[in-house]
Every structure is written in C-alpha cells, then in structure tokens.
C-alpha cells in the first residue's frame, strides 16, 4: 500500500512506476499555468524528472514528495550537485506530508488504491482556496462529495500507454 514506508530500491520491486512525458507536462502547464509565486508540488515524484524540468526549464519553485528513499536521495544529490535552489525533495508519505504552502499540485497517481485517493481528497479539501490540483485518469470529484474540490476542466493528453484524460481541479 502506498501509505506505508517502502524499502524498494528499484521502481519494479513492488510498486508501479511511470513518468509523465515532458511534452505532456508542458501541455498541462499551458492549460493550468504555474505563476511566479506558486509552489508546485508533485505527489509521487519518483526520481524527480518532472520536478527538475519544472524547476530548471520553467523556473518554478518545486517540491517533490516521494516515499521511496532511494529515489529521493538520488534526486537530492543531483539538485545539490547542480546547485538548483528552487527545488526540494522529501522522502514522505503523500497522506501525511505538509502541503500547506502548495498552490499547484500534480498527481500522476493513476495506480493509487481508492482508499488512498479518498484519504488524499480529505487532505486536499483543507488547502487554501485557489490551489490547483491536476490528476491523471480520474477526477477527484469521483471520490468525494465535498464541494471544496471543484472540477474545472479536462484535457486529452498523451502518455506512454496512449491518450488519457487529465483533470484540472481547484480548491474552493
């Protein structure tokens, strides 16, 4: 389960792993822009590829949350080696990490169990109004009856498995 500490050293040890194509990520930020004062969080950041791209090529303040310590250690080492100041990686659980300064959240999470998504919705609806949340393959509104999470739009985009819907939400 995604909420327990994990000791995997490779992505295929026990958990699914995937990365967002950078062209797709670019389409996402064109549709749901990150502003200069936003703090972009990626929940389940893996090795940090999307976070590095957002920080280096787009100049955004970025935080990657990942529970596989090996991935986080490698990403932290790269960020330090290259002196990247607008990026942070934390080896934490997405259900307990501090998200209060997040203003833009990306959740690839297409293989998360329903119970994890339900718990995450409960956390997200407590964030400040205007926080943007992007999910892949499912809308958060399918998991909550709360009016605090509003589905704003969808977009069909390409991933490694083909075209799928990307859901753009806002905390109200």
C-alpha positions in Angstrom: 0.0 0.0 0.0 1.3 3.5 -0.8 0.9 4.8 2.7 3.4 2.6 4.4 7.2 3.2 4.5 8.8 1.5 1.5 12.2 -0.1 1.1 12.2 -0.7 -2.7 15.4 0.4 -4.4 14.1 -0.1 -8.0 10.7 1.0 -9.3 9.7 -2.5 -10.3 10.4 -4.1 -6.9 6.7 -3.9 -5.8 5.1 -0.7 -6.9 4.0 0.6 -10.3 6.1 3.4 -11.6 5.7 5.8 -14.5 6.8 9.2 -15.7 4.9 12.0 -17.4 6.3 12.7 -20.9 7.7 16.2 -20.9 5.6 17.3 -23.9 2.6 16.3 -21.9 3.8 18.1 -18.8 4.3 21.2 -21.0 0.7 20.9 -22.3 -0.5 20.6 -18.7 1.2 23.8 -17.6 -0.1 25.6 -20.7 -3.6 24.6 -19.7 -3.2 25.1 -16.0 -0.3 27.7 -15.6 2.0 28.0 -12.7 2.5 31.6 -11.6 5.7 33.1 -10.4 4.6 33.0 -6.8 3.2 29.4 -6.9 4.8 26.5 -5.3 4.4 23.4 -7.5 4.2 20.0 -5.7 4.5 16.7 -7.4 3.0 13.9 -5.3 4.8 10.7 -6.1 7.7 12.4 -7.8 9.8 9.3 -8.3 13.3 10.2 -9.5 12.2 13.8 -9.8 12.2 14.2 -13.6 9.1 16.4 -13.8 10.3 18.4 -10.8 13.7 19.0 -12.4 12.0 20.1 -15.6 9.7 22.4 -13.9 12.5 24.0 -11.8 15.2 24.1 -14.5 13.5 24.8 -17.7 10.5 26.7 -16.4 12.0 28.3 -13.3 9.2 27.3 -10.9 9.5 26.6 -7.2 9.0 22.9 -7.0 8.7 20.3 -4.2 8.8 16.5 -5.0 7.2 14.2 -2.5 8.2 10.5 -2.8 8.2 7.7 -0.4 10.9 5.6 -2.0 14.1 6.8 -0.1 16.5 5.8 -2.9 14.7 7.9 -5.4 14.7 10.9 -3.1 18.3 10.5 -2.2 19.3 10.5 -5.9 17.2 13.5 -6.7 18.5 15.4 -3.7 22.1 14.6 -4.7 21.5 15.8 -8.3 19.9 19.0 -7.1 22.8 19.7 -4.7 25.4 18.8 -7.4 23.9 21.2 -9.9 23.2 23.9 -7.3 19.4 24.0 -8.0 17.9 26.3 -5.4 14.2 26.3 -6.4 13.7 22.6 -5.9 13.2 20.4 -2.8 12.7 16.6 -2.5 11.2 15.0 0.6 11.0 11.3 1.4 7.5 11.4 2.8 4.1 9.9 2.5 1.6 11.9 0.4 -1.0 11.3 3.1 1.0 12.9 5.9 3.4 15.4 4.3 2.9 19.1 4.9 1.1 20.6 1.9 0.0 23.9 3.4 2.2 26.1 1.1 1.3 24.2 -2.1 -0.6 26.2 -4.7 -0.2 23.8 -7.7 -0.3 20.1 -7.2 0.4 17.4 -9.8 -0.6 13.8 -9.0 0.2 11.2 -11.7 -1.1 8.5 -9.3 -3.0 6.5 -11.8 -2.4 3.3 -9.9 -3.3 4.6 -6.4 -5.8 2.5 -4.5 -9.2 4.0 -4.0 -8.7 4.2 -0.2 -5.6 6.3 -0.7 -7.4 8.7 -3.1 -10.3 9.1 -0.6 -7.8 10.0 2.2 -5.9 12.3 -0.1 -9.2 14.1 -1.0 -9.9 14.7 2.7 -6.5 16.4 3.0 -6.7 18.4 -0.3 -10.0 19.9 0.5 -8.4 21.6 3.6 -5.9 23.5 1.4 -6.3 27.2 0.7 -8.9 28.3 -1.9 -7.4 28.6 -5.3 -5.0 25.8 -5.0 -4.9 23.9 -8.3 -4.8 20.1 -8.4 -4.1 18.1 -11.5 -4.8 14.4 -11.7 -4.3 11.8 -14.4 -7.0 9.2 -15.4 -9.6 10.1 -12.8 -11.3 13.2 -11.3 -11.1 13.7 -7.6 -14.8 14.6 -7.6 -15.5 10.9 -8.3 -14.1 10.2 -4.8 -15.7 13.0 -2.7 -19.0 14.7 -2.3 -17.3 17.7 -0.8 -17.9 21.0 -2.6 -14.4 22.1 -1.6 -12.9 20.3 -4.7 -14.2 21.6 -8.0 -13.5 20.0 -11.3 -12.7 22.9 -13.7 -11.8 21.2 -16.9 -10.3 18.1 -18.6 -7.9 17.6 -21.5 -6.9 14.5 -23.5 -3.2 14.1 -23.5 -0.6 11.5 -24.5 1.1 9.2 -22.0 3.3 6.1 -22.5 0.2 3.9 -22.7 -1.8 6.2 -25.0 -4.2 9.1 -24.7 -5.9 9.6 -21.4 -7.8 12.4 -19.7 -6.1 14.9 -17.4 -8.4 16.5 -14.8 -7.9 20.1 -13.6 -9.4 20.9 -10.2 -9.4 23.9 -7.9 -9.9 24.1 -4.1 -12.8 26.4 -3.4 
